[in-house]
Amino acid sequence: MAFNVNEIRSNLIGDGARPSLFEVTMINPVTSVGDAKLRYMVQAAQIPPSDISVINVPYFGRQIKVAGTRIYPNWTVTVLNDEDFSVRRAFEAWHSAINSHQGNLKTINNYRTSAEVVQFGKDGSELRRYQFANLWPANIGQINLSWDQGDQIETFDVEFSYDYWTVDDTLVF
């Protein structure tokens, strides 16, 4: 079969989805100080993976693979930090309410929330909406400081644990 660029182009709907057209939203159950700003400060995220574990069943010297349980690996976002640290402080307050630094105490009962990552088309329409259920920050990453990084904006990662994700399949273009 000969290479045909027109066949590729005809199958690449909308000239392909762009990884830079997304936003992340969530409601912090401890403080709302960074909620509105978060959609502008999340620099990188991921559409979550879909994983099912494998159960190996030995049978006559061979391994037969059968489907196991669904696995939801942690989800990480990269956040831009500005000089008021409002988003970082909000994550730190949430994290501290789950387990305080000094007292080793939980000061909030309902520390889980929901979150969404939305993929947009080049015309601004919503292509896909993923919703995370019972999400909480398992790890707030470091901010690297260095004298030779003067032309960069600080970033930090937040790794979230969650129970499951769903996708809104009602969005059609």
Secondary structure, 3 states (H helix, E strand, C coil): CCCCHHHHHHHCHHHCCCCCCEEEEECCCCCCCCHHHHHHHEEECCCCCCEEEEEEEEECCEEEEEEEEEECCCEEEEEECCCCCHHHHHHHHHHHHHCCCCCCCCCCCCCCEEEEEEEECCCCCEEEEEEEEEEEEEEECCCCCCCCCCCCCCEEEEEEECCEEEEECCCCC
